[in-house]
Amino acid sequence: MTASTLLASLPVDSERIPWIPMESPGLSYKPLRFFRDGSGWVYLFRLEPGTHIPRHRHTGEVHAFNLAGRRQLLDTGEVVGPGGYVYEPQGNVDSWKVVGEEPVVLLINVRGGIEYLGEDGQVLRSAMPADRLESYRRWCQENGAEFLATCE
């Protein structure tokens, strides 16, 4: 590879990527990028009205930009709407829910993983970058879909 190839832009047409259903009802995503070193991923995240994200901890920092809909941060009561941005530092613990009748769509950059917590703080399950990449690959294979996210 030449230096110009290494520095080339890597566009992803998100319109060509279907919404991939997640384990929990009301959640789906469009993977845009998985970092080659396994440190994280970038995706569009869609949550249907009434959906609640349970208490979880981030093992790395997260950047979330609201594209559509409104969500309420349950620890503070703040409502974040379209154009809102939330930074979650490594170790952040939070929970939130969709408010209103419109789905929430977020552009999220996740570094590290996400640990879902029980009432006493124990880790019930986790979602690591490799897990998300494998679930997307598996979904593409099972549904005859083209793998469109970048892995750089």
C-alpha positions as CSV (number, residue, x, y, z in Angstrom):
1,M,0.0,0.0,0.0
2,T,1.1,3.5,-0.7
3,A,0.9,6.4,1.7
4,S,-1.9,7.9,-0.3
5,T,-3.9,4.6,0.0
6,L,-3.5,4.5,3.7
7,L,-4.8,8.1,4.0
8,A,-7.7,7.6,1.6
9,S,-11.3,8.4,2.8
10,L,-13.5,5.3,3.4
11,P,-17.1,6.3,2.7
12,V,-19.9,4.1,3.9
13,D,-23.4,4.5,2.3
14,S,-25.6,4.0,5.4
15,E,-28.7,3.9,3.2
16,R,-27.5,0.6,1.8
17,I,-27.1,-1.0,5.3
18,P,-30.4,-2.4,6.7
19,W,-31.4,-1.9,10.3
20,I,-30.0,-4.9,12.1
21,P,-32.3,-6.1,15.0
22,M,-30.6,-6.5,18.3
23,E,-31.2,-9.0,21.2
24,S,-33.8,-6.7,22.9
25,P,-37.1,-5.7,21.2
26,G,-37.2,-2.1,20.0
27,L,-33.5,-1.9,19.2
28,S,-31.6,-2.0,15.9
29,Y,-28.4,-0.7,14.5
30,K,-26.5,0.1,11.3
31,P,-22.8,-0.6,11.8
32,L,-20.6,1.9,10.0
33,R,-17.1,1.1,11.2
34,F,-15.3,-1.4,13.4
35,F,-11.8,-0.4,14.4
36,R,-9.2,-2.9,13.3
37,D,-7.4,-2.9,16.7
38,G,-10.7,-4.0,18.3
39,S,-11.0,-0.9,20.4
40,G,-14.5,0.1,19.3
41,W,-17.1,0.7,16.7
42,V,-19.2,3.5,15.2
43,Y,-22.9,2.9,14.4
44,L,-26.3,4.3,13.9
45,F,-28.5,3.2,16.8
46,R,-32.3,3.2,16.5
47,L,-34.7,2.8,19.5
48,E,-38.4,2.6,19.1
49,P,-40.8,4.7,21.3
50,G,-41.0,3.4,24.9
51,T,-37.7,1.6,24.7
52,H,-35.5,1.6,27.9
53,I,-31.8,1.1,28.0
54,P,-30.9,-0.6,31.3
55,R,-28.2,0.5,33.6
56,H,-24.8,0.0,32.1
57,R,-21.2,1.0,32.4
58,H,-18.8,2.0,29.6
59,T,-15.3,0.5,29.6
60,G,-14.1,3.3,27.2
61,E,-15.5,6.7,26.2
62,V,-18.6,7.2,24.2
63,H,-19.7,10.0,21.9
64,A,-23.5,10.1,21.1
65,F,-25.1,12.6,18.7
66,N,-28.9,12.6,18.5
67,L,-30.1,12.7,14.9
68,A,-33.9,12.1,15.6
69,G,-36.2,11.6,18.5
70,R,-35.8,12.4,22.2
71,R,-34.3,10.4,25.1
72,Q,-34.3,11.0,28.8
73,L,-31.2,10.4,30.9
74,L,-32.7,8.7,33.9
75,D,-29.9,9.6,36.4
76,T,-30.3,13.4,35.7
77,G,-33.8,13.7,34.2
78,E,-32.3,15.7,31.2
79,V,-34.0,15.2,27.9
80,V,-31.7,15.1,24.8
81,G,-33.3,15.8,21.4
82,P,-32.2,16.2,17.8
83,G,-28.9,18.0,17.6
84,G,-28.0,17.1,21.2
85,Y,-24.6,15.6,22.0
86,V,-23.7,13.5,25.0
87,Y,-20.2,12.5,26.0
88,E,-19.8,9.6,28.4
89,P,-16.3,9.1,29.9
90,Q,-14.8,5.7,30.6
91,G,-16.4,4.2,33.6
92,N,-19.6,6.2,33.2
93,V,-22.7,4.4,34.5
94,D,-26.1,5.4,33.1
95,S,-29.6,4.4,32.0
96,W,-32.0,6.2,29.7
97,K,-35.3,5.8,27.8
98,V,-37.0,7.0,24.6
99,V,-39.6,9.7,25.3
100,G,-42.3,10.8,22.9
101,E,-43.8,9.0,19.9
102,E,-40.8,9.2,17.5
103,P,-38.0,6.7,17.3
104,V,-34.6,7.9,18.6
105,V,-31.7,7.6,16.1
106,L,-28.2,8.2,17.4
107,L,-24.8,8.3,15.8
108,I,-22.5,6.6,18.4
109,N,-18.8,6.2,18.6
110,V,-18.0,3.6,21.3
111,R,-14.5,2.9,22.6
112,G,-14.2,-0.2,24.7
113,G,-17.3,-2.2,25.6
114,I,-20.6,-1.9,27.4
115,E,-21.3,-3.8,30.7
116,Y,-25.0,-4.2,31.6
117,L,-25.4,-4.1,35.4
118,G,-27.7,-5.7,37.9
119,E,-29.2,-3.9,40.9
120,D,-26.2,-4.6,43.0
121,G,-23.7,-3.5,40.3
122,Q,-22.7,-7.0,39.2
123,V,-22.1,-7.4,35.4
124,L,-25.0,-9.4,33.9
125,R,-23.7,-9.3,30.3
126,S,-21.3,-7.3,28.2
127,A,-21.1,-6.1,24.6
128,M,-17.6,-5.8,23.3
129,P,-16.5,-4.6,19.9
130,A,-15.6,-8.1,18.7
131,D,-19.1,-9.3,19.8
132,R,-20.8,-6.6,17.7
133,L,-18.6,-7.3,14.7
134,E,-19.3,-11.0,14.9
135,S,-23.1,-10.5,15.3
136,Y,-23.1,-8.3,12.2
137,R,-21.1,-10.8,10.2
138,R,-23.4,-13.6,11.3
139,W,-26.5,-11.5,10.5
140,C,-25.1,-10.8,7.0
141,Q,-24.4,-14.5,6.4
142,E,-27.8,-15.7,7.7
143,N,-29.7,-13.1,5.6
144,G,-27.7,-13.1,2.4
145,A,-26.7,-9.5,2.9
146,E,-23.6,-7.8,1.8
147,F,-21.1,-6.9,4.6
148,L,-20.9,-3.1,4.2
149,A,-19.3,-1.7,7.3
150,T,-15.6,-0.7,7.2
151,C,-13.0,-2.5,9.4
152,E,-10.0,-0.2,9.4
